[in-house]
Amino acid sequence: GGDGGGGAFGRVSGVIKPPKEVRAVVNKTAQFVAKHGKSFEQRILASKDGQTPKFSFMHAQDPYHAYYEQRIAFYEQGGTDAAENADSEAKGTAGEAGAPAAP
């Protein structure tokens, strides 16, 4: 059989978005992995940097690992940070703490 699975966005419930500076590293790493394949991941993990907390998100037990995996899929599908930022601005996401609305 096999049920037609919902898209990649069906199971995003457990994704914790890392803070901005961590997110920058995660996004950059995910872009490289999406471009060069999973073998690139092994190269990072085998490097000295890969042993530092900076790249702890690459380990499955890390709270940000789900976000990292999500980003790889996002970039593999041709997504870009620029397009994503433009998209969220276009939607007018009011979730961010911004300036109060003018009276």
C-alpha positions as CSV (number, residue, x, y, z in Angstrom):
1,G,0.0,0.0,0.0
2,G,1.8,3.1,1.2
3,D,-0.2,6.2,2.1
4,G,0.7,9.3,0.2
5,G,2.6,11.1,2.9
6,G,2.0,14.8,3.6
7,G,4.8,17.1,2.5
8,A,8.0,17.9,4.5
9,F,6.0,20.4,6.6
10,G,3.8,17.8,8.1
11,R,6.0,17.1,11.1
12,V,7.4,20.4,12.2
13,S,5.8,20.4,15.6
14,G,8.9,19.6,17.5
15,V,11.2,22.1,15.9
16,I,12.9,24.6,18.2
17,K,14.2,27.7,16.4
18,P,17.7,28.5,17.7
19,P,18.8,32.0,18.7
20,K,19.9,34.3,15.9
21,E,23.7,33.7,16.1
22,V,23.2,29.9,16.3
23,R,20.8,30.0,13.5
24,A,23.3,31.7,11.2
25,V,25.7,28.8,11.7
26,V,23.0,26.2,11.3
27,N,21.7,27.8,8.1
28,K,25.2,28.1,6.6
29,T,26.0,24.5,7.5
30,A,22.7,23.3,6.1
31,Q,23.3,25.1,2.9
32,F,26.7,23.4,2.4
33,V,25.3,20.0,3.3
34,A,22.4,20.5,0.9
35,K,24.8,21.5,-1.8
36,H,27.6,19.0,-1.2
37,G,25.7,16.0,0.2
38,K,25.7,14.3,3.6
39,S,29.4,13.3,3.2
40,F,30.2,17.0,3.9
41,E,28.5,16.5,7.2
42,Q,30.9,13.8,8.1
43,R,33.9,16.0,7.2
44,I,32.7,18.7,9.5
45,L,32.1,16.3,12.4
46,A,35.6,14.8,11.8
47,S,37.2,18.2,11.9
48,K,38.3,20.1,15.1
49,D,35.4,22.5,14.7
50,G,33.0,19.7,14.6
51,Q,34.0,18.7,18.1
52,T,33.1,22.1,19.5
53,P,29.7,23.2,21.0
54,K,29.3,25.5,17.9
55,F,28.3,22.4,15.9
56,S,26.5,20.5,18.5
57,F,23.3,20.9,16.5
58,M,24.6,18.3,14.1
59,H,24.1,15.6,16.7
60,A,20.7,13.9,16.8
61,Q,20.2,14.4,20.5
62,D,20.6,18.2,20.3
63,P,17.5,20.3,20.7
64,Y,18.3,22.3,17.5
65,H,18.9,19.2,15.3
66,A,15.4,19.1,14.0
67,Y,15.7,22.7,12.9
68,Y,19.0,21.8,11.2
69,E,17.5,18.8,9.3
70,Q,14.5,21.0,8.3
71,R,16.9,23.6,6.8
72,I,18.8,21.0,4.8
73,A,15.5,19.9,3.3
74,F,14.5,23.5,2.7
75,Y,17.7,24.3,0.8
76,E,17.6,21.0,-1.1
77,Q,14.2,22.1,-2.4
78,G,15.8,25.3,-3.7
79,G,14.8,27.5,-0.8
80,T,16.9,30.6,0.0
81,D,17.2,32.8,3.0
82,A,16.6,35.9,0.9
83,A,13.4,34.5,-0.5
84,E,12.2,33.3,2.9
85,N,12.9,36.7,4.5
86,A,11.0,38.5,1.7
87,D,8.2,36.0,2.0
88,S,7.8,36.4,5.8
89,E,7.9,40.2,5.4
90,A,5.3,40.1,2.6
91,K,3.0,38.1,4.9
92,G,3.5,40.8,7.6
93,T,4.4,38.5,10.4
94,A,3.4,40.5,13.5
95,G,4.9,37.9,15.9
96,E,8.1,39.8,16.3
97,A,8.4,42.5,18.9
98,G,8.4,45.6,16.8
99,A,7.5,49.3,17.1
100,P,4.0,49.9,18.4
101,A,1.4,50.7,15.8
102,A,0.8,54.4,15.2
103,P,-2.4,55.7,16.8
